[in-house]
Amino acid sequence: MGLTNFLGSVAAYFTVNNFGRRSILLQGHFFMALFHILLGISILLQWNMIAVAMVLLFVFTFQITEGPVLWIYSAEVCYDSAFGVVNFSLFFNMFIISIGTEYLLAGLGPSGTFFFFGVASLSGALLILF
C-alpha cells in the first residue's frame, strides 16, 4: 500500500505538469468510480485478490489525479482567506467521510458501501463534465 502510494506520488509530478486540471480530475473520478464499483463486485463475489488489486489501483489513481490536483488548483484559484475556507471544507469532508463510513458499512455492507462511493465518484465526474 505504501509503495503504491509513493509510486503514485512520483507519477503525479508528470501528470500534473503535462495534462490539464479538468481532464485529470475528470479521468480520475471516472477511474476511481470504476475501481470502487469493481471493488464492490469483487467483495460481493469474494474475489479477495482482485479486491486488493482494486484498492491498490484506486490508491494509485487517487495519487496521480485527485490528490495533488485539489491542493494545487485551490492554491492557484483562491486568495489567502478563501484558501482557508477551501482547506476547512476539504478537511471537514474528510472528517465526515471518516465518521460516516462506519455507518455505511453497517447499513449497506462492504460491497454496498463501495457501490455508494462509486456512484459518488461518478457524480463528481458528471459535475466536472458539465
PASEBA-1860 file (N, C-alpha, C; in nm, 3 decimals):
! residues 130
1> MGLTNFLG> 0.083/-0.118/0.000/0.000/0.000/0.000/0.088/0.125/0.000 ~ 0.188/0.126/0.088/0.277/0.241/0.094/0.356/0.261/-0.034 ~ 0.401/0.150/-0.093/0.475/0.159/-0.219/0.386/0.213/-0.331 ~ 0.262/0.167/-0.336/0.168/0.217/-0.436/0.144/0.366/-0.417 ~ 0.130/0.409/-0.293/0.110/0.550/-0.263/0.232/0.632/-0.306 ~ 0.351/0.581/-0.278/0.474/0.651/-0.316/0.487/0.660/-0.468 ~ 0.464/0.548/-0.537/0.475/0.549/-0.683/0.372/0.643/-0.746 ~ 0.252/0.648/-0.689/0.152/0.741/-0.738/0.193/0.885/-0.717
9> SVAAYFTV> 0.258/0.912/-0.605/0.305/1.049/-0.578/0.413/1.091/-0.677 ~ 0.502/0.999/-0.708/0.607/1.029/-0.806/0.546/1.049/-0.945 ~ 0.452/0.964/-0.982/0.388/0.977/-1.113/0.303/1.103/-1.122 ~ 0.255/1.152/-1.009/0.172/1.273/-1.009/0.249/1.393/-1.060 ~ 0.378/1.395/-1.036/0.461/1.506/-1.086/0.447/1.519/-1.237 ~ 0.444/1.406/-1.307/0.436/1.409/-1.452/0.294/1.436/-1.502 ~ 0.193/1.384/-1.433/0.056/1.407/-1.480/0.013/1.551/-1.458 ~ 0.046/1.607/-1.344/0.002/1.743/-1.313/0.070/1.845/-1.406
17> NNFGRRSI> 0.194/1.820/-1.442/0.266/1.915/-1.526/0.237/1.900/-1.675 ~ 0.183/1.785/-1.717/0.167/1.761/-1.860/0.022/1.760/-1.908 ~ -0.075/1.757/-1.819/-0.215/1.749/-1.860/-0.294/1.859/-1.791 ~ -0.408/1.892/-1.848/-0.493/1.996/-1.791/-0.562/1.950/-1.663 ~ -0.591/2.045/-1.576/-0.652/2.013/-1.447/-0.788/1.946/-1.465 ~ -0.868/1.999/-1.557/-1.003/1.945/-1.577/-0.997/1.801/-1.628 ~ -0.912/1.774/-1.724/-0.904/1.638/-1.778/-0.850/1.540/-1.674 ~ -0.756/1.585/-1.591/-0.704/1.499/-1.485/-0.815/1.464/-1.386
25> LLQGHFFM> -0.892/1.565/-1.343/-0.999/1.540/-1.248/-1.109/1.453/-1.309 ~ -1.144/1.478/-1.433/-1.249/1.401/-1.499/-1.210/1.254/-1.513 ~ -1.092/1.229/-1.563/-1.046/1.091/-1.578/-1.024/1.025/-1.443 ~ -0.975/1.101/-1.347/-0.954/1.047/-1.213/-1.083/1.002/-1.149 ~ -1.187/1.086/-1.156/-1.316/1.048/-1.099/-1.375/0.926/-1.169 ~ -1.362/0.923/-1.301/-1.416/0.809/-1.375/-1.346/0.680/-1.333 ~ -1.214/0.680/-1.330/-1.142/0.557/-1.295/-1.158/0.520/-1.148 ~ -1.166/0.620/-1.059/-1.190/0.588/-0.918/-1.328/0.526/-0.900
33> ALFHILLG> -1.427/0.576/-0.974/-1.561/0.516/-0.969/-1.557/0.373/-1.021 ~ -1.485/0.352/-1.130/-1.472/0.217/-1.186/-1.409/0.122/-1.085 ~ -1.302/0.166/-1.020/-1.235/0.079/-0.923/-1.320/0.057/-0.799 ~ -1.398/0.156/-0.757/-1.489/0.136/-0.644/-1.596/0.033/-0.679 ~ -1.654/0.045/-0.795/-1.759/-0.049/-0.836/-1.702/-0.190/-0.852 ~ -1.586/-0.201/-0.914/-1.522/-0.332/-0.927/-1.482/-0.389/-0.791 ~ -1.444/-0.303/-0.698/-1.414/-0.348/-0.562/-1.540/-0.402/-0.495 ~ -1.652/-0.332/-0.511/-1.777/-0.381/-0.456/-1.817/-0.516/-0.514
41> ISILLQWN> -1.799/-0.532/-0.645/-1.831/-0.661/-0.710/-1.738/-0.770/-0.659 ~ -1.609/-0.741/-0.648/-1.514/-0.843/-0.603/-1.538/-0.882/-0.457 ~ -1.581/-0.787/-0.374/-1.616/-0.822/-0.236/-1.742/-0.907/-0.233 ~ -1.838/-0.873/-0.317/-1.963/-0.948/-0.324/-1.939/-1.092/-0.368 ~ -1.848/-1.111/-0.463/-1.817/-1.244/-0.515/-1.703/-1.313/-0.439 ~ -1.649/-1.245/-0.337/-1.540/-1.294/-0.253/-1.414/-1.326/-0.333 ~ -1.381/-1.238/-0.426/-1.256/-1.247/-0.500/-1.156/-1.158/-0.428 ~ -1.091/-1.212/-0.327/-1.010/-1.131/-0.237/-0.889/-1.067/-0.304
49> MIAVAMVL> -0.820/-1.141/-0.388/-0.701/-1.083/-0.452/-0.738/-0.972/-0.551 ~ -0.851/-0.988/-0.616/-0.896/-0.882/-0.706/-0.937/-0.761/-0.625 ~ -0.996/-0.783/-0.507/-1.033/-0.671/-0.420/-0.909/-0.594/-0.377 ~ -0.803/-0.665/-0.343/-0.677/-0.598/-0.304/-0.622/-0.519/-0.422 ~ -0.628/-0.578/-0.541/-0.579/-0.509/-0.661/-0.661/-0.382/-0.688 ~ -0.792/-0.388/-0.667/-0.877/-0.270/-0.689/-0.844/-0.159/-0.588 ~ -0.816/-0.198/-0.464/-0.777/-0.098/-0.365/-0.646/-0.031/-0.405 ~ -0.550/-0.110/-0.448/-0.421/-0.054/-0.491/-0.436/0.035/-0.614
57> LFVFTFQI> -0.518/-0.008/-0.709/-0.541/0.075/-0.827/-0.613/0.204/-0.792 ~ -0.707/0.197/-0.698/-0.774/0.318/-0.653/-0.675/0.415/-0.589 ~ -0.590/0.364/-0.500/-0.492/0.450/-0.432/-0.399/0.514/-0.533 ~ -0.351/0.437/-0.630/-0.262/0.491/-0.732/-0.333/0.597/-0.815 ~ -0.457/0.568/-0.855/-0.533/0.665/-0.934/-0.558/0.792/-0.857 ~ -0.594/0.779/-0.730/-0.615/0.899/-0.647/-0.488/0.981/-0.637 ~ -0.375/0.915/-0.621/-0.249/0.986/-0.603/-0.204/1.060/-0.730 ~ -0.241/1.009/-0.847/-0.196/1.078/-0.969/-0.300/1.176/-1.023
65> TEGPVLWI> -0.421/1.175/-0.966/-0.524/1.265/-1.019/-0.576/1.358/-0.910 ~ -0.670/1.312/-0.835/-0.742/1.398/-0.741/-0.656/1.448/-0.626 ~ -0.572/1.363/-0.572/-0.493/1.401/-0.455/-0.413/1.529/-0.473 ~ -0.324/1.536/-0.571/-0.246/1.659/-0.586/-0.321/1.774/-0.651 ~ -0.414/1.743/-0.741/-0.481/1.850/-0.817/-0.569/1.936/-0.727 ~ -0.635/1.876/-0.628/-0.719/1.957/-0.539/-0.639/2.064/-0.467 ~ -0.523/2.027/-0.418/-0.441/2.124/-0.345/-0.379/2.227/-0.438 ~ -0.333/2.184/-0.554/-0.271/2.277/-0.649/-0.375/2.374/-0.704
73> YSAEVCYD> -0.490/2.320/-0.744/-0.594/2.404/-0.804/-0.648/2.505/-0.703 ~ -0.672/2.462/-0.580/-0.726/2.556/-0.481/-0.624/2.665/-0.448 ~ -0.495/2.630/-0.447/-0.393/2.731/-0.421/-0.380/2.829/-0.538 ~ -0.403/2.782/-0.660/-0.394/2.870/-0.777/-0.514/2.965/-0.787 ~ -0.629/2.921/-0.746/-0.752/2.996/-0.769/-0.786/3.090/-0.654 ~ -0.757/3.051/-0.532/-0.807/3.123/-0.414/-0.704/3.220/-0.357 ~ -0.757/3.327/-0.296/-0.674/3.414/-0.214/-0.656/3.351/-0.078 ~ -0.581/3.419/0.011/-0.549/3.362/0.140/-0.671/3.323/0.222
81> SAFGVVNF> -0.767/3.415/0.237/-0.884/3.385/0.320/-0.972/3.278/0.255 ~ -0.986/3.282/0.124/-1.066/3.180/0.056/-0.997/3.045/0.061 ~ -0.865/3.045/0.056/-0.790/2.919/0.066/-0.812/2.854/0.201 ~ -0.826/2.934/0.305/-0.858/2.880/0.437/-0.995/2.813/0.439 ~ -1.093/2.873/0.372/-1.226/2.815/0.364/-1.222/2.684/0.284 ~ -1.145/2.683/0.176/-1.132/2.562/0.095/-1.066/2.451/0.177 ~ -0.959/2.483/0.249/-0.893/2.383/0.333/-0.987/2.330/0.440 ~ -1.063/2.420/0.502/-1.159/2.376/0.603/-1.260/2.280/0.543
89> SLFFNMFI> -1.313/2.314/0.425/-1.414/2.228/0.365/-1.357/2.093/0.324 ~ -1.233/2.090/0.273/-1.170/1.962/0.239/-1.151/1.875/0.363 ~ -1.097/1.932/0.470/-1.076/1.854/0.591/-1.208/1.817/0.658 ~ -1.308/1.903/0.652/-1.438/1.870/0.709/-1.502/1.755/0.633 ~ -1.492/1.757/0.500/-1.544/1.646/0.420/-1.472/1.516/0.451 ~ -1.340/1.523/0.469/-1.266/1.401/0.508/-1.312/1.350/0.643 ~ -1.340/1.442/0.735/-1.390/1.404/0.867/-1.527/1.336/0.856 ~ -1.617/1.393/0.777/-1.750/1.336/0.759/-1.741/1.198/0.695
97> ISIGTEYL> -1.656/1.182/0.596/-1.638/1.051/0.532/-1.581/0.951/0.631 ~ -1.485/0.993/0.712/-1.426/0.903/0.811/-1.529/0.857/0.913 ~ -1.612/0.947/0.960/-1.715/0.912/1.057/-1.827/0.831/0.991 ~ -1.869/0.872/0.874/-1.984/0.811/0.808/-1.958/0.674/0.749 ~ -1.832/0.641/0.718/-1.801/0.513/0.657/-1.840/0.397/0.747 ~ -1.821/0.413/0.876/-1.859/0.307/0.971/-2.009/0.278/0.961 ~ -2.090/0.381/0.953/-2.235/0.363/0.944/-2.276/0.310/0.807 ~ -2.205/0.351/0.703/-2.232/0.296/0.570/-2.201/0.147/0.566
105> LAGLGPSG> -2.089/0.107/0.626/-2.054/-0.034/0.629/-2.157/-0.115/0.707 ~ -2.208/-0.059/0.817/-2.308/-0.130/0.897/-2.442/-0.137/0.823 ~ -2.478/-0.032/0.753/-2.608/-0.028/0.687/-2.610/-0.092/0.550 ~ -2.510/-0.066/0.469/-2.508/-0.116/0.331/-2.423/-0.240/0.312 ~ -2.338/-0.270/0.409/-2.242/-0.379/0.392/-2.121/-0.330/0.316 ~ -2.014/-0.410/0.313/-1.892/-0.365/0.244/-1.912/-0.339/0.094 ~ -1.978/-0.430/0.024/-1.994/-0.409/-0.120/-2.086/-0.291/-0.148 ~ -2.193/-0.275/-0.073/-2.282/-0.162/-0.092/-2.215/-0.029/-0.065
113> TFFFFGVA> -2.126/-0.027/0.034/-2.052/0.095/0.065/-1.965/0.137/-0.053 ~ -1.898/0.041/-0.115/-1.812/0.076/-0.228/-1.895/0.108/-0.352 ~ -2.013/0.048/-0.367/-2.102/0.091/-0.474/-2.145/0.236/-0.453 ~ -2.174/0.271/-0.329/-2.211/0.409/-0.296/-2.096/0.505/-0.329 ~ -1.973/0.468/-0.290/-1.858/0.552/-0.322/-1.837/0.562/-0.473 ~ -1.864/0.454/-0.546/-1.852/0.457/-0.691/-1.951/0.553/-0.754 ~ -2.075/0.551/-0.704/-2.177/0.645/-0.754/-2.138/0.788/-0.719 ~ -2.083/0.808/-0.600/-2.038/0.943/-0.562/-1.927/0.991/-0.654
121> SLSGALLI> -1.834/0.903/-0.689/-1.726/0.942/-0.781/-1.780/0.971/-0.921 ~ -1.876/0.891/-0.966/-1.938/0.921/-1.096/-2.012/1.054/-1.093 ~ -2.074/1.084/-0.981/-2.141/1.214/-0.967/-2.039/1.329/-0.975 ~ -1.923/1.308/-0.915/-1.817/1.407/-0.925/-1.768/1.425/-1.067 ~ -1.758/1.314/-1.142/-1.717/1.323/-1.282/-1.821/1.399/-1.363 ~ -1.949/1.374/-1.338/-2.054/1.447/-1.409/-2.054/1.595/-1.373 ~ -2.026/1.626/-1.247/-2.018/1.765/-1.206/-1.903/1.837/-1.277 ~ -1.792/1.769/-1.294/-1.678/1.828/-1.364/-1.708/1.840/-1.514
129> LF> -1.775/1.740/-1.568/-1.804/1.737/-1.712/-1.898/1.851/-1.752 ~ -1.998/1.878/-1.671/-2.096/1.980/-1.705/-2.073/2.101/-1.620
END
